Amino acid sequence: MKCRRAAAAAAAALIGFGFTPAHAAADPAYKVLVFSETAGFRHDSIPTGIQTIRDLGAANNFTVTATEDSSAFTASNLAQFKSVIFLNTTGDVLDPAQQTALASYVDGGGGYVGVHAAADTEYDWPYYGQLVGAYFSSHPAIQQVTVKTENRAHAATAGIGPAWSRTDELYNYRSNPRSQVRVLQTLDESTYSGGTMGADHPITWCHTQGTGRSFYTGLGHTIASYAEPQFRQLLLGGIRWAAGTTKADCRPETGYTTLYNGSTSGWSQAGPGGFTNADATLKSTGGLGMLWYSAKQFGSYALKLDWKADGDDNSGVVVGFPQTGDPNTALNTGHEVQIDASDTPDKTTGAIYGFKAADPAARDAALNPPGEWNTYELLVEGERLQVFLNGVKINDFTNTDPARSLTSGHIGIQNHGTGDDVSFRNIRIKELGTPPGTAAPLRGVASGRCLDVSGASQANNAATQLWDCHGGTNQQWTMTGAGELRVYGTKCLDGYNHGTGAGTAAVIWDCSGQASQQWRRNANGTLTSVQSGLCLDANGAGTANGTKIVLWSCNGGANQQWS
């Protein structure tokens, strides 16, 4: 918190296709390639789609090259574009050399946008299936549907309400991509006929691919779609994110419990001022006060919330404080993760207020400007608090103040004062259950089986494996404050011969404090070796008893997720 200064003025101009863009400042100029070659069904909406993207570009500082010639896919040609848009492509449209060029482009930092039938493309190229996220399976007749927007922080969906009624051709997919992507929108199958995916039917999503970005929406079959302001915003936001001009947390997200998404049940206001509550959005008014979740205290957890400042405004997220009706007591007994564009380094966005500044380079590279939404993840494990901004870690703090503790407490959001206008959406939490220092099984998400020392051996270099969970001491693991995974009290999970290559066997060895025995627990449930940067992996995506545990390149797959 601080005394508020005058906010910098920012005005967003209305543009000609019927809505005000969420971003206030102009993006740097860039180029995109629109590719619409078809080797199967051809959509009559393609010319309208191309013109729509040209119109979006003219109003938002990017230029468009449109082609149906796959020879455009060379390394030298793709290098000039910030993103490539597959607009209702169908069938096998790239030869092996062109496939290699596209994969190298995206993995090397380029952007990909897939629209509708982009999922009906390149079935025989596994990389493309990963890039687009899921392949087309079938569709019913064109009809009206309710689209549910579950992520309203991404630039593509920030201006779209929680329930969006529209008419389109509604794809079913061969697989559910949720474990590999951040789902932005789903279809409510109860509102139309012909859905085959059940209660969880993703239709729009994003994810990182190598060092690049991939955005896909299954909407966009009809010509009429491209005249809809909200669909045009969906396209624009996807293009901007894929091009890297706006940031978002597109890591897969599962297992969170909603604390606020329109209802303030369980929340209490402390101190003066408060929050308005409209459109599933809280906006601070007056203060100094705090809206806090009084229904429960939390220990180890990952807390996510979306926030937006209108200018140089002031707010924060307060964690680890005891039950209190006094916001100052909360600030003096807990820790505040700051939201503030300008102040001393330990009191600006991402800082642990008054204790530790954020990494300024990482923070500035990940931060969206005033007028755009950002996402915080606060990862609390014991007395350690890590801060992620739009999926990028910007602060790592360990509390040593005996007057404060992060191991148990309430959470709250601050309303700082008149004119400090900060909005919040979609506050959700994942309780991690087992804080550092507590022995418990590690269960593989894909298999449901436990991390097990083979044969209950206590010898150095004893292998680890998946095995039915039975509660034995060879399945009881303790994560220490130093990041060790201990078993039997004195043995640590290690890479065989302290190896750092993919495929290195995960074994146990006398605890020595070496980097090969230190692990980082990530928000998506993966465990990363500090020394190698590789993840703990069930070999070959196996799920059976006896599956060997190895180190492997991190890919976020369920066989690398542990609970």
N, C-alpha and C positions, 0 to 999 in steps of 0.2 A: 504494500500500500504506500501511498505518497500523497502529497498535495497535488491536486490536479492542475495541469497546465492547459492552456487553450489547445483544442484539437486542431490538427491541420485540416484545412478544407479540402474536400474531394467531391467532385460531381460526376455522376455517370450520365452520359447522354443517351437519350432514346434513339434506337436505331430502327431501320425501316421495316423489319419483319415482325414487329408486334410485341417485343418485350424488351425490358432493360436488362442488359447482361449483369451477372452477379459481380463482375470485377469492375473496379472503378478506374484503374489506370490502364493505359494502353500497353499491350504486350509488345516486346521487341518484334520486328518484322521477321517472318520466316516463311518457308515454302512447304506445301504438302503435295503428295502425289495421290490422285484418285485413280484407282484401278478397277475396271468394271468388265473385264473379259468374262465370257460365259462359254462353258462347254456342255451345259445342260439347259435347264429351264432358264428363259430370259425374262426378267421382270420389266414390265412396261414403265415402271417408275424410275428406271435408271437415268434417263435424261433430266427428269425433274430433280432427282437427287443430286446430280452433278451441278446443276444450276443453283440449287439451294446451298451447296457447299461453297460455290463461288460467291454467292451473296453474303454468306457468313464471313468469308475471308475478306471481302471488300470492307465490311464493317468492323472487322476485328484484327486487321493488320497482318493477314497472311494471304499469300497468293497460291493459286491452284493450277497444277498441271494435271490434266485428265488424259488417260490413255486406256486403250484396250490391247496394247501391244506388249506382250510379256517380255520382249527384248529390253524393256526399260529396266529389268531387274539385273543390273550389274552393280558391282561395288562402287565404281566411280560415279555412276548416275545417281544411285540412291543416296550417296553422301551429301548431296545438296538439299535433301528434304529432312524436315524434322519429324515427319510421320508419313506413313503410307496407309491409305484408306482402301480397304477391300469393300466396295459398294456393290452388294448383291451379286458377287461373283458366284459361279457354280462350276462344279466338275474339276477336272484335272487341267489346270491352266499354266503351270510352271514346269519347265524341264529341270533335270537335276542341277545343272549349273545355276539356274535362276533360283531354285530352292536354296542352294548354298548361299547365294548372295543375300537373299532375304533374311535367312537365319543369322548370318554374320552381322548384318545391319542392325537387327533388333537386339541381339545379344550384346552388341557393341555399344548400345545406348540409344538406338533409334526407337521410334514409336510405331505402333500398329493399331489401327481402328478397324474393327469388323462390323459391318451393318447387315443384319438379317441373314440373307443367304450366304454370307461369308462362312457360316457354319456348314454349308452344303458344298464345300470346296476341299480339294486335296485330301481325299479320304485315305490314300495310300502313302501319305507322308506323315509319320508319327509326330514329328516336330510341329507340324502345323496344328495337329489336334491339341497339343499342349499350348500352342500359341493362342489359338482362338478360344480354348477352354472346354468346349464340348462340340460334338458333331450332331447335326440335324438327324432326327429320326422320322418324324411325321408331323402332320398338322391337320386340324379340322377346317371347316369352312370359315371364311372371314366372318367375324362377329365381335360384338362389344364385350369388353372385359374390364375388370378392376385390376389395375396394376398397383401393387403395394410397394411403396418406396421405403426401404429399411435403412438406407444410408443417405442422409440429407446434408452431409458435409462435402461430398464430392462436387466439383463444379458442374458436373453433368446433371445432378439431381437436387442441388441445393434449393432451386426455385420451384420444385415440384412437390405437391402436397403428399401426405402419407397415403392417400388413396386417390388414384388417377383413373378416371373412366375414359376409355378410348376404344376405337375400332381398328382391328388389324388382323393379319394372319398370324396365328399364335403357334410357335414352334414347340414341339416336344423334342427332347434331346436324348441321345443314347446313354448319357451318364449325367449325374448331378455334379457340377464342377465345384461345389461349395468348399470342399476340403483343400482346393488348390487356388482359389480366387477370393476376392472380396466381393460378395454379392451386394449389388446396389438396389436391385428391384426384383420382385417376384410376381408371378401371376396368381391371382386368387381363383383356383379352379372351380370354386363353388359358384362363380359368377358367369360361367360359360360352359359349353359342352365340348368334349373332346380332349380335355387335358388328361395326360397319362402319368404325370410325375407326382401327383398327390399334394400333400400340404406344403411341400417345399419345392417350388417350381421356379428356379432362377430364370430371369430373362435379360438382365443387364448386369455386367460385372467388370472388374478390372483386376489386373495383377501385374507384378513385375516379371520380366523375362530376361534372364541374364542381367545386364545393366540397363536394359530398355524397359518399355512399358507397353502393355496390351490392354485395350478397352474393346468391349463387345456389347452390342445390344441386338436382341432378336427382333426388335420392332423395326418398322420401316419397309413393309411390303407394298403398301398402297401409295398411289400418287397423292392422295389426300393427306397422308402423314406429313409430307414435307411442307405443308402450309400451316401445320399446327405449331403455335409458338412454343409450347412446352417440348414437343419433339425436336424442334430446331435448337432449343436450349440444350437438350440431351446430347445432340450431335456436337454442338459447339463445345460444351464442357468436356466431352470425350476427346475431341480433337486437341483442345488446349492441354489437357492432362497428358495425352500421349506425346505431344510435342514438348512437354517439360516446362510449359509456361505457367502452370499452376500445380500445386502440390496436393497430395492426398495420401492417406494411409490405405494402401490397397493390399495389405497382408491378409491372408485368410483369417476369419474371425468366427469362432464357435465357442459355445459354452458360457456365454455371458447372460447375466440376469439384469433385466431392465429395472433401474431405480427411478428414472423419469423419462417418459416419452409422451407427455401431455398431462398425466395425472401427478399431483403433488402429494398423494397419499403416502404417509410415512415421513414427510418433511415438515420442519418447523422453522419459523422465522425468528432469528435472534437480533435484537437491536433495532434501530430505526430504519426507515426505508423498506424496500422489499423488491419483488420481482413481478412484472406483468407475466401473464401466462396465456398465450394465444398461438395457434398454429403449431402446437407441440413445441413451443419455443419459450424459454424464460428470458426476460430482459431486465437488467438491473435498473432500479430507480432509487435515488436518495441513498442514505446510509450515513455513517458506517455501520453495516449490518452483515448478516450472513444467513443464508438458507441452508439448513443442515439436515442430514438424514438422521433423524432421531430414533428411527425404529430399530436400529441395530448398530453394533460396533463391529469392526472388521479387523482381522489380523493380517495374514499374508494374502495379497490379492493383486489383481490387475484391474485398475479403474480406467475406463475410457469415457471421454466426453468430448463433444464438439462445441467450439466457441468461436465467436466473431466479435471483433471490436469495430466500432464505426470510425474511429480516428485514433488519436493518442489518448486512449481511455485506460482505465485502471480497474483491475479485478484480480481474482486469484482463486485457487482451489486449496482448501485447507484440509489437512489430513492428520490423523493420529491424536486427536484431542478428546478429553473425557466429556461426559455429558455436561452441558452448560447452556444457559440462556444468555450468556454474555459473549459477544463476538471478540472482545479484547482478551478475555480469558482463553478462548480457543486459539487465538494467535500467539499467546504467550506460553501455551502448553503443547501446541501442535506445530506443524510446519506448513507454510504457505508456498505453493508453487505459483509464481507470479505471472500475471498477464499485464504487461505495460510496455509500450513501445520505447520509452526513453526514460532513463534514470541512471543511477550508478550501476555498474555491472551486476552487483549482487541483488539488484532490485528491478531487473528488467525481465522480459518474457523468458520463461524457462528457468529462471533462477529459483533456488530455495531461499526465500526472502531473508536477507540479512545473514545468510550462512555460506552459500556457494553460488557463484555465477554459472550460467550456462556456458557451454562451449560456443563462443560467438560465431565462428565460421560455420559450424554445423547448424546452429539455430537459424542464422540468416539464410542459409541455402535451403532450409526446409520450410521456412515461414511464408505463408500467404499474407498479402498486405491487408490493411484495413478495408473492410467491405467484403472480404472473402472469408470463408469458414476454414478453421483449422481443427485438428484433432489432437488432443493430449491422450497419452497413455501413461499412467503413473503406476509403476510396478513396485510394490512394497513387499519386501521379504525380510523379516526380522527388522533390524534397524537400518536396512539399506533401502534407499528410495532412488529409483531410476526414472528419468523423465524422457519420454519419446514424443516428438512433435512430427505429426504427419508420417509416422512410421520410422523416424530417424532418431537415434538416441542423442540427446543434447545435454544431459546432466546425469551424473552418477554420484550420489551423496550417501554417506553413512553418518547417522546421528551418534554423537558422543556426549550430548548434553544430558546430564542426569536428571534435569528437570522436565525432559521431554522423552517420549517413547513412541516409536512407530509400530510396536508389536501388537497394539490393540487400541482402537479408538474410532471416533466418528469421522465422517467426511462432510464437507460443506463447500458452498460457492459464495463468493463475497459480492455484496453490493457496496461499492466503495463510497460513492457520494453523488450528488446532483451533477449531471452532465457526463458522468463516467458510464457510458452506454456499452455494456458488454452483454451479449446474448449467449445462451447455452441450449444445446439440444442433446437428446439421446444419451443420457447418463446411464452407463451400464457397468457391471462389475463381474469379475470372475474370481471367486474365492479359490485360492490355491491349496488351501486345506492343511498342508504340512509345512510349517515354517522351518528355516534352517535349524539344525540341531535335534530334530525329531526323527526317530527311526520309523520307516514305513516302506511298504512295497512300492516299486516303480512298475506300473502296468502299461504295456504297450497298447496304444489306442486302436491300432489295426487288428491286433490279435486278441486282446483281452487277457493275454498271458503276462507273467511277471518276469522282470529281469532277475536271472537266477545264476548263481555260481555253479557251474557244472559239477555234479557229483558231491555237492556240499564241500568241495575241497577248500582248504585254507592255505594251500601252497602258492608261492609266487608263480605267476604266469598261468594260474588256473583260468580257463576260458569262461566266458559268460554266454548265456543262451536265453531263449524264451522257454518258459515252462509253466504248467498250470500253477496258479497261485495257491500256496498252501500255508503261508505264514511262517515258514521256517527261517532260521537265522541267516541262511544263505540267500534269502530274498528281502532282508531288512536293510534298507539303505538310509544313510544319514547324510544330508547335505550340510556341510559346515559353513561357517561364515567366510572361510577362505575359498569356497567353491568346490571342496572335495566331495566325492561321493564315497562314503565309507561303508564297509561291511565288516562284520565281526569286530568292529571297534578300532582295528589297527590296520586293516587292508583298504587300499584305495583303488577305484576304477582307473585304469591306465590303458594306454595304447601299447601293444606288444613291442618290447624293446624301445619304448618311448617313440614309436613310429608316428609319422605324420602323413603317410600316403593313404589314398583311398583304398579301402579293403583291409587296412590294419586291424587285426583282431583286438577286441576290447577284453582285457584281462584284469586280474587283480594283482597288486604288488604292495609291499610294505609302504605305508604312507611316508612320503619324503618331502612334500611341499613343492615338488617340481611342477612346472607349467603343464606337463602332460597329464597330471592328476587333478587339474583344475577345470571346472566345467561351468558354463554359463547357462542358466535356465531362461529360455525365451518365452515370450508371451503366447506363442502358438503351440507351446508344449514340447518344443525340441530342446535338446541338450547339446551345446556346442563345446568342443574341446578348445580351451584357451590357447593351447600351443599350436594346434594344427588348423583351427578354424573349421574342422569337419564335424559332422553331427553323428550322434549315436544312432545306429541304424540296424534294423532287423534285416539281415543279409538277403538280397534278392526279393525284398518285400514279402518274405516268408511269414507265416502265421502259426506254423505247427510247432509242437514241442520239439526242442532240440535245435531250432533255428539259431544259427550263430549270430552274435552281436559284433558289429564291426564299426569302424569309422568310415564315413562316406560323405561325399559332397552334399551340402545341405540343400534340400529341395522342398521342404515343407510337407512331404508326403506323410500319410498316416503311419507308415512303418518307422518314421522318425519322431513321432509324437508320443510323449509319455505322460501319464497322469499319476 
